[in-house]
Amino acid sequence: MGAREKGFVLCAGHRARSNIGLTRSAADRMMCPSSRRPKMPHRLRYILAILCLLATPADVFAQGEYFGRNKVQYRDFQWEIISTPHFEIYYYQGEEEAAYDAARMAERSYNRLSRILQHRFSDKIPIILYASHTDFQQTNVLPGFISEGTGGVTEFNKNRILLPFTGSYAELEHVLTHELVHAFQGDVIYGAGPGVSILNPMAFVAPLWFMEGMAEYLSLGRIDAYTHMWLRDAALQGYLPPSIPAMDYSFGVYRFGQALFAYIGDRYGDRKIGEILRKTARMRNVNEAFRSSIGKDIEKLSDEWNEHVRKTYLPQIEDYEKPQAFARQLTDVRESRAGLHLAPAISPRGDKLVFISNRSLYNDIYLASAINGEVISKLVEGERSADFESLRFFSTSISWSPDEQYIAFPAKVGARDALYIMDVRRKKVIRRIRVNLDGATSPSWSPDGEKLVFVGLQGGQSDLYVVDAAGGNLKALTRDRYTDRDPVWSPDGKTIAFSTDRGDVTNFRTLTFGYQQLALYDLETGEVEKIPDQIGKSISPQWSADGSKIAFISNRTGVSNIFIRDMENGETYQITNVLTGVTNVTAAGPAISWAQKSDRMVFSALSWGGFDLFAISDPVSLMKEPYDHEKAATPGASPDAQQLAPPLRTEPPDEPLASGDAEGSSEETASGDEEGTSEETVSGDAEGSSPAATEDATPAPAPDTASEAGPPSGTPEREKVTTIQTVLTAPPDTTSAAESVSESAAPGEMPEPSTGSGLLETPQFPFGPIAGGIGPAGELPDTTAWTDGTFTKRKYSPKFGLDYLGGNAGYSTHVGLVGSSVLSFSDILNNHKILVGANVFGSLTDANLLVQYTNLTRRVNWSVAAFQYSYDLFRGYQSPWVSQVTTQINRGVQFYLSRPFSKFNRFELGVQGVNRSRELVDVSFNYFGIRRTRRGSLGSVNFIQPTAALVTDHTLYGLTGPIAGARGRVEVTPTFGELQFTRVFVDYRAYYNVLQRYAFAFRLYGLSSDGRDQELYPFGGPFNFRGADYWSVWGSKVALVNAEFRFPLIEVLAFGWPLPLAFQQIRGSLFVDAGAAWDQTTSSTQANQYAGYPNVGQFVDGNLVRDNGLGPRTMEELSGGPLAVAYGIGMRSRVGFLILKFDIARQFDLGRRPAWYNNENLANVPRGLESEFPGTRSYRLRNALNDTQFFFTIGADF
């Protein structure tokens, strides 16, 4: 999208979550720090947006950003709303079934979290759902672009939650609960609405580890196997953060933060987490909140937690192997400086390999040797063009055709995903198969090479589809709410193996979800057969060449490893015992590939905080003994039957329960420890209710499962504490959010329970022992109570609400009323926006005023604005205390539209009608203020100014500016009426990254104004030609070339006095600038507005004349010829949200001298010595060539 207003957002998510002002994908977290794109804290963006509003000419307001990628509104969504007791669920056509399920999940999670955190919302929370990640990226709620890895967002200003469906209900509940925790955090700490305290630039901001760690822990209720993997690798490789605050600067902050809060919940109870949150809000200090709540400050807790992690995981290292011990390492994140090597696909003969990697900072597809990992070529450059906007690397696999001539892979193109077929040898796409679905991933060739099976996403639900390799005959194989992924065709072409959560555990009535496990789809009968005897997750199936075996990834031992199932004898064999885990960047992503014509296998695994590829020769030879779960599983680490533990009722049923529903009701089992398993079996009703227990039921014995790996030996038995098991014994909170709470509680805060309230008593349902944060597997209350008409539905109609307001006011006896104010209004979807701004200085005549409406509902975004802005043009100084200026006032209206072609390219069109008037004003300064006295009008002009522009941008940012990609802008602006000229400019910038630490940057810039009233532009200064001072030369034509080499200069520079400041990642630059400005002619109408500026002169008889009788300064007086060239060195550093820049530059003396040099024929100046006398043109030229320029500025690199 072209037009984008800046705003305040807190972003977070499942695959990528972040704190205030940061949106980082999982891929970003894998990269080295220099390769990440930093985000300015949004609360400060907010303030800067206001300042820019009051200081920027109005023609900028209605135009789009100078550069920037686009949000393309491919679809006109017809929104509807489901209203629940505590939420407003926004969805559109095709999502209704999934949206109702999401509404039940939201109420269930709210019921749980409100009791843990002892807080409830005063207003209903908006939850905005999207059917796919492609649709999610179109949202207007967020001003910035949403990365591929962002799985959900919580926006604090209106306390909105946004997330896409991924086809997995278990993932949906995880992300939804995670985001709901953020909503609680925002409401407790910052408040909500236009007065949210975080808009104050001096407001307290909670650290990232605090926000994300708490959200991840409370959404899962334990340390999951994926986080265990990170902790093992960090403990072994030595990148475990030395302190809790240091987590914010590590790429594993989400995992480490989750583990920390699991440790707190295990030691002190989950209710302490709610207490810490509330005290943080009151004290505005995280350290003091911890000290007050648990009696330990952050430093002490850091020591304890680090010791706990090392004692827990370091002893486990001897029980596992590094992948290098049994497999050949094909990639190395340390050498390639890439964080990701994913989606490996080995060729049928086993000698070649394709995979996705971000070694170029973009996610590309590479062809490499499967023998030694040497890269042969880059096949696809992703994330740079409309054809390959995204390669879906988080969830997809790539497939070779049986003849090894082609590969099939998915990519986002426009509004949909497509399946691409590429000729590998020619590196050419021969076919693009567009499927009319919300998403498409993981294609797999049939043995005859005629068809492809893949995962399709539609209406938020994933199913298996088949399509001809030629592009026709799309057919759905499954069509239900189950999660279906990882399809792969059997060698005989009769069966498709895939992973699914269908089975006895998954129950859509009670929203209980089993792990992804292996199933077989019979292509002849259409029947699905679940492979028996599976434990935990089983994903990423791969057939052996003869079809007698299936390799897959399972976490049944507590660590994701490769297993092989012998389909003939029914036995399962574990063939790897990796320390970290065989995994994708997401726990559910495909990670193995088995060659069909040779016995070679390739897999990805976590290594040194990144993901590398490894190859196994003859994996069948590793099938030693059948897997015995009782002997092999790590005590306390064996997964339960559900991805999220069984949701149990928060209120006893009124009548006995009967059998389950047709979609998968089953007996619910709470597993115990290895020595004995106790079962709580409850029969359901006709529709399949969840289990419940009688009032005198007590928890079944089980091990401590707050951490799946179990506590270290010697840990003392913890005292009985309040965990989520106890806070859920009260009936569900169905009180409307609008209803008031107890008078004894603070606003929004729930009253503390009294003795015997049920909150602190023995659990009444089988939650397991009071030994873990949220129970053995994160139990959730049931939501079947909310299927009785409690939910209502209505059409969405936009209603404007206040986003923010800001301002100040004052009064001066010499000036009068002074002040500024900004108000922004929008609907809940941010599709319609109204902006009102005023900056008053004495009178409305001198004020800056703006009223703007922006419509972002469709692909063509448009806005209209009415404006008035004024500024002073200096005419000259009569004394140090009195100045005479020309005040120029512009009043007009403007229309602007932007039509994006893709994420990277757009067309902009605008037109404005302007009345420009000038007045002569005396400005006097004294101890009492400023007095402005009008001396008379200097006339006015009326003109119409259309603008057309083409913009492209596919850059990536480092800490201080772009480091990869390219961007450009071409703009034409003719002007008609009493001003007549045409402005044309071209600005193209290219960036070439080297080893993710270094970058070459180039800029080519040209600006031209032609016509009777052509404009003049300044040349010189830190933003264009750094070899000259600000505005050294003026001309109606400007040409400029900049070249820079950017490199890391200082990693950390810390000061202890006088202020404890730390400058991180100080970057250096070596640069060369070359350029020129020429043609200073213009009309008297235009010339008048430049009078008094440096090196221009005064307006005399319709012309600009300097003291020496000449016009504006020329290039000859700057460089001696028509071209100036300079060289220099610079330093850049990010301090908070600011980028500080310091440049030193000097001109090259090209040896050229104009004819007048030392030959000016001036009175009282010896001929030939003019360059020795100040004030002469020769003297100024000599100084310009010899002077060294120093610039200190704030802002990003070009």
VOVEX-942101 format. One record per residue (C-alpha): residue in one letter; x, y, z. Coordinates in steps of 0.05 Angstrom, whole numbers, plus 5000, padded with zeros to 4 digits. Example, Ala and Ser with C-alpha at 12.3 -4.5 7.8 and 13.67 -1.06 7.14 Angstrom:
<sites>
A524649105156S527349795143
</sites>
This chain:
<sites>
M500050005000G502650694985A499651145037R501350925108E500651315172K505451185228G502450905291F503550555357V503649805357L506049245401C507448625361A507947905383G506447225356H507346485355R513046395307A515547095318R513847515377S516648165403N515848715453I514249445443G516249685376L519649055352T517148565301R522148015291S521047365254A524046705274A528646795215D530947465242R532447145308M537046655273M541047185239C547147545265P545448205299S548048625241S543048315194R536748465233R532249035214P531249445278K524649775291M523750435325P519750375390H512650525368R511150985425L516851425400R514551345329Y508051625354I511252245383L515652345322A509652275277I506352845314L512453275309C513053125235L505753305226L506853985255A513154125216T512053815147P508954155087A502053915073D503553625005V507253075042F501352885084A496952615029Q502652284993G505551605007E512251455037Y518151644995F520350914994G517450305029R514249645012N506749585000K500949265034V496649034977Q489248974990Y487948404942R481148244971D475248664994F473448295058Q466148295080W467048305155E462348035208I462748015283I461547465334S460147775402T461947365464P461847545537H468947835534F470747895460E468748165393I471047665340Y472047975271Y472047495212Y469847485139Q466547005090G469346305090E472046345162E465546255201E466545545226A473745675248A471746355276Y466546045322D471745545347A476646115358A471346485398R470445875444M478045825452A478446565470E473246515524R476545895552S483346235554Y480346865584N477146455639R483846155656L488246765650S483647235688R484346775748I491846705743L493047445733Q487247665777H484948175727R479048265680F477848745623S472949315628D471349285553K470848725503I477248555468P477248575391I480247945359I481248015284L482047355247Y484847235178A484046605137S491446565117H498046905127T497147245059D490747565083F493947735150Q499348125114Q493948575084T491648835152N491249585160V491249545236L498849555235P502550105199G508649675181F509549055139I508348375173S514047885164E513147155143G514746925213T509747355251G504246905276G500247415316V500148125340T497348505399E496349245389F495749645454N492450285434K485749965422N487849305453R486748925389I489048215375L490547995304L492447315279P491746855219F489346145215T494845645198G490545025189S492144765259Y487344875316A492644705367E497145245339L491245715337E489845615411H497145705428V497946355390L491146625412T492646495485H499646805477E496647435447L491247455500V496747465553H499648075517A492748395520F492648285596Q499648555602G498049175562D491649315600V495049215668I501449595654Y499650125604G492050195605A488250235540G485450735491P488151415467G490751575536V495050945540S501051115583I506050815536L504851385487N508851815535P516051795510M518351775583A513751205601F516050555631V517049995580A517249275603P523148875575L522248365520W523947755562F518547965612M513048065560E514547475515G516946985567M510647075608A506147025547E509446395521Y509446045588L502146205604S500045995534L503245305540G503545195615R510244855613I516944825579D515344475513A520144015476Y522144575428T524445025485H527944435518M531844365454W534045095456L536145045529R540244415516D543844745457A544945395495A547745025556L552344615513Q554745145464G555445695516Y550546215491L545946175552P544846915573P549247075633S543547475664I536047565655P536648275625A541647995575M536047555546D533548155508Y539848165467S539847425449F536247085391G533246585440V529747105483Y522846785473R525346095494F529446335552G523946785577Q518946215574A523745765614L524746315666F517346395679A516445635681Y521845635735I518046185773G511445825766D514545175789R517845485850Y512746005872G506245845836D502946165776R499146655819K505846975834I506447135760G500047525764E502547875826I509148055791L505248345733R500748775777K506549025819T510449195757A504749635735R504449985802M511950055814R513950175742N520049755757V520849015740N526648905789E522749185848A516548795828F520448145831R523748335897S516948505928S513447885901I518547325911G523747655955K529247635903D531648155854I533348025781E540747925796K539547385848L534247045806S538947055746D544146665785E539146155809W535946055741N542645975705E544845465757H538245095750V538745065674R545944815675K544444285729T538444055689Y541244015620L548743915623P548143225655Q543643025597I549043155545E552442485556D546042135538Y545642445469E549842535407K551643125364P549343035292Q556643075270A558042425307F553941995259A552242445200R556142885152Q555043625163L553143965098T552244685121D555145105177V551545715204R557945985232E561645965165S555946195121R553446695173A546546455156G541546285210L537345815169H538345205125L531444905118A526644475076P532043995051A530243564990I535243044967S534942824894P532642114879R539741884864G542142214928D547742644898K544343324896L540543734947V535944344946F534444755008I532245435031S537245895066N537846625086R545346665074S544047255027L539547565081Y533647385037N530646685036D533046354972I533045654943Y539945354932L542444744895A548244394929S552043734930A548843234977I555642924986N559643505015G554544085017E558244524967V553345024937I552744924861S548145504845K542445934870L535945714837V530946214864E531846904893G526146984941E522947594972R525248074918S519948024864A512447944856D513347224831F516846994895E514347444951S515046875000L517646164995R513445935056F519845675087F516845595156S512145035137T513744765068S517844215037I520744184966S520043574921W524243294863S520842984803P522342234795D526942384734E530742914774Q529443434720Y524743874760I523244104830A516544334856F515844864910P510645374933A511246124933K506646704945V504747084882G499647634889A493647454931R494846704930D500146174935A502245804872L506045164859Y512245274816I515644744773M522844914757D527744594709V533744514754R539044474701R536645094664K534545454728K528045644694V520945624718I517045224666R510145244699R506445624753I500245274778R495445764810V490645434859N484545804882L486045694956D488146125014G494845775018A498945194989T505144845016S509044195015P508143924944S510143204930W510842864862S507242234844P511741654823D509841734750G511242484751E504142644728K501142934792L502643324854V499643244923F500043844969V497144175031G491844705017L489145215066Q481945445058G477645805108G482845705162Q483044945154S488344515121D486843925075L490343495023Y489443654949V491843344884V493143714819D495943504752A503243704741A500644044678G496244484722G489144204717N484243764754L484944044824K481643564873A480843564949L482542904982T480443115052R475543645073D474843725148R477344105209Y483143625223T490243875211D493243515151R500543635132D506843335102P503842915046V508542445008W506841944954S508541214964P513240894911D507540464883G503041074875K497240774914T497941114981I499641795010A502841835078F501642475116S501342755187T494642925219D491543055287R485542615271G484542035318D481441855385V484142465422T482043035377N474943265393F472043895362R466343905411T471043985469L476644295428T481643755448F487343645399G491843055392Y498943085367Q500443075293Q501542335277L502241905215A496441665173L495641345105Y490741585051D488441035003L487641354935E482940814910T478040804967G479141494998E479741195067V484641455119E488140955164K491941195225I498440815236P497940475304D502440515366Q504641235359I506941655418G507442415418K508342765353S510142405288I511242865229S515042935163P514042225136Q518741975081W518041305044S523840835032A525340664959D521639994963G515740275002S516739795060K518840325110I517041025131A521941495164F519042055208I520642535264S517942395334N518842715402R516742085440T523342085479G522542825496V527343015440S525443045366N529142495330I528642065268F524941405272I523540885219R517140475218D517639795185M510839735151E511538975143N512838765215G509839375250E516139535289T518940235300Y526440385304Q529940995330I535841155285T538241825314N539342075385V540842805372L542443255430T538443855406G533243575359V531743415287T527244005270N525244575226V525345295252T518245135276A516944495315A511744255265G515644395201P518343845156A525743705167I527843045132S528442785061W530042065038A532841924969Q528541454928K533941124887S539541094938D539640985013R541441695034M537742165081V538442905096F535643255157S535943935191A537744045264L538944605313S546344775317W549645375349G543045755352G541745635278F539345075233D544244645194L543544055146F546543365156A546842735113I546342005134S548741445089D544840795093P539840995147V536740295146S543240025175L541840435237M535440035252K538639625308E533139435357P525639585359Y523940205400D521740055471H518440675500E518940465573K526540385566A528140955519A523841545541T526942055586P523342055654G518542635657A519742825585S515042355549P509542745513D502242695533A496842475486Q494943195469Q498643785440L495144195493A492643795552P485243605557P480744205568L476744065631R470244375654T470444955701E463544795724P460644105740P455443865690D448143855712E447043145688P451142525672L455142535608A454142045552S457941825490G461942295446D460342625380A461642345311E467842775298G472142445349S469842415421S473841925462E475741745532E480342255563T486441985598A491042345646S497541965645G501741855707D508941685715E512641075689E511340645749G503840705746T498741045703S492141265731E486341405685E480441865694T475241605645V468741975635S463541805584G460842395545D453842595525A451042505455E454943095429G461442935464S462643345525S469243375561P470742995625A468943265693A469843005763T465942995826E467043505881D471243025922A475842835865T483242935880P489242995834A492342365809P499642255828A504642445773P511642725767D513443455767T512043665696A513044405696S519444235658E518943635613A526043435629G524543445703P528143825758P535443695775S536943195827G537243455898T531843975888P527944045953E520643895952R517044545939E511544775985K504344765965V503045375922T497345655882T497845435810I492945435754Q490244775777T487245125838V485045765807L480645395757T476145065808A471345655809P465645685758P467146005691D467046765689T461246915643T460347615670S459948115614A466048545607A461849155615E459448955684S462949235744V467448855791S467548835866E468149505901S474149255940A478249145876A482049655836P479049825768G479949215724E482948805780M479448205809P478548185884E483147715921P479347085940S477446986012T478746346050G474245796025S472746145960G475145545921L481045895890L486045655942E482744995960T484344295936P482944225862Q476143915846F478143645779P483843185757F488943715740G494743305765P499243475824I500644175848A507644115821G507644485755G505745175731I499444995693G498944255705P502043655673A500643905602G497444585608E490244405624L484944875598P477644945619D472344685572T468045145530T462044715515A458145175562W458645715509T454745365454D447845545481G446546205445T451246625488F454746835423T451347325377K452947535306R452248175267K454948535205Y460848995212S459749735201P465450235210K465150685271F470451195285G474051195351L479651635377D486451335366Y490551865400L490652605416G496453045436G497853775444N500154355484A498155085492G500855735519Y500056485516S504857055504T503357795510H507257935446V504657355405G497957135434L495556425436V500655895418G499755145417S499154515377S494553915375V493653275337L487652815335S487152155298F480851755289S479751075256D475150475254I477149835289L480249555225N483950195208N480750195139H478250905148K482451445181I481452175198L487252615219V486453315246G492453745265A493654475284N499754875302V497555575323F502556145331G498956785349S493356745298L489956265251T493156625193D500056395217A497655705236N499155025206L492554665196L490753985167V484453565159Q485452905122Y481252295107T484551645083N481051035055L484950375056T479349885042R481349674972R487549574929V487450294908N488450704971W486451434969S486152045012V483552765010A486153345051A485154075064F491254445090Q494455095109Y501855155125S506455735131Y513855845139D518656425140L523456595083F529356995111R530657645073G536457925114Y538458145182Q538258865205S541358725272P542558135319W535858275351V531358465293S530058055231Q525558175171V522457565139T517657385085T512156935110Q509556465057I502656165069N500055575028R492755405029G489654854988V486354184978Q489553544955F487452864929Y492252274928L491851544909S496650954909R495850314868P500849764886F502549254833S505748804885K509148814952F515149144919N512449624866R507050154863F504350744825E502551394859L498151954832G496152604865V493753304851Q493453924894G490554614884V494455154922N493955884938R500856144958S501156834988R507057225016E507357775069L513158195094V513858115170D518458445220V520557955275S523658245338F526657845395N526958095467Y526957825537F519257775536G518657365473I517657465399R513858025366R511457945294T509258575258R506258525188R508759035139G504558875078S502858365025L507858144972G502457834928S499857134917V499556604863N494756034848F496855394816I494954664806Q500254134815P499153404795T504252874813A505652174786A510951694813L513450984806V516550674868T520250014879D523249754944H525949074965T531249295015L533248975081Y535549395139G541249335188L542049735252T543350405219G540550335149P539449885089I544649325078A541648925021G536949004962A535049604921R529850164919G528150714872R523251274857V521651644792E517052244799V514252764752T510753394778P508253904728T505354564753F500054974719G496955654731E500656264756L506655824768Q509155414709F514754904714T515754154712R519753784765V522753104748F527152694794V530152004796D532851684859Y535750974855R539550624911A542749934912Y545849544969Y550348934965N551548535027V557948155041L558147615094Q552347945130R557148435164Y559348885107A555549255054F556849684992A551650224982F550550644919R545851224904L544351554838Y540252184843G537952684792L533253274800S531053764747S526154344743D524554664676G519855214656R518555944664D518355904740Q523255344750E525255184822L532255224852Y535054674896P540854694946F547154274937G551854094994G551253825065P550853145099F544752905061N547552964990F554653224978R558653175042G564753535014A561254205021D557554585074Y549954635076W546954965015S553655154984V550955174912W544055274882G541355044815S535154824779K538754174760V542353724809A546053064796L549252644851V552751984859N554451684928A558451054941E559650765011F563050165042R559650015109F563049585161P562849415236L567549885273I566349775347E561949225375V560549555443L562850215472A560450305545F561350905591G560850875666W561151635678P558052135676L552251735648P552050975642L551250975566A552750395520F553450455445Q552549785410Q554549605340I558050245321R558550215246G563850545203S563450795131L568350995077F565051415023V565951794958D561052324935A560752644866G555753144839A553953814810A548454344809W547454834753D542755324719Q540755864770T535856234725T528656304746S522956804747S522257364796T516057014824Q520056414845A526556774861N523257174916Q522256564960Y529756384961A532157074981G536457095044Y538356365045P545856205047N549656314981V543356564945G543357314955Q537857834962F531957964917V533658594879D529558844819G526858144806N533557794812L537757444864V544057834877R549657704927D554058234959N559258154903G553958324851L553457614825G547757134828P547356484870R553856124881T556055654825M559955004821E566055384797E566455734864L565955064900S570354594861G573655004806G569754644751P562954344734L563953734779A565553644853V568353004883A569452874957Y571752305002G570852165075I569651715134G563751655180M561151315243R553951105259S550850835322R543850685346V542150965414G535150765433F530750965374L535751475348I541151355296L547051825309K551651975250F558352335247D561752465180I568352785162A569352965088R574053345044Q573953514970F578653214919D582353784884L581553594811G586354134790R581354554752R581055304761P576255784727A578856364685W577256864740Y581456504792N586657004817N584457444760E578457824787N580758534774L578558774842A580359454869N585359454927V587058714914P593558544879R592458164815G594357434821L593657434896E586057454902S585856774934E589557064995F584257585009P577957395047G571457565012T573957444941R571356884898S578356604891Y579156584967R572556214975L574455704922R581155574955N577855485022A572455024993L577854564965N582054575029D576754565083T574753935120Q567353875133F564653585198F557353375204F553553095263T546452875244I540852425266G537651935218A538751295179D543851195124F541451325053
</sites>
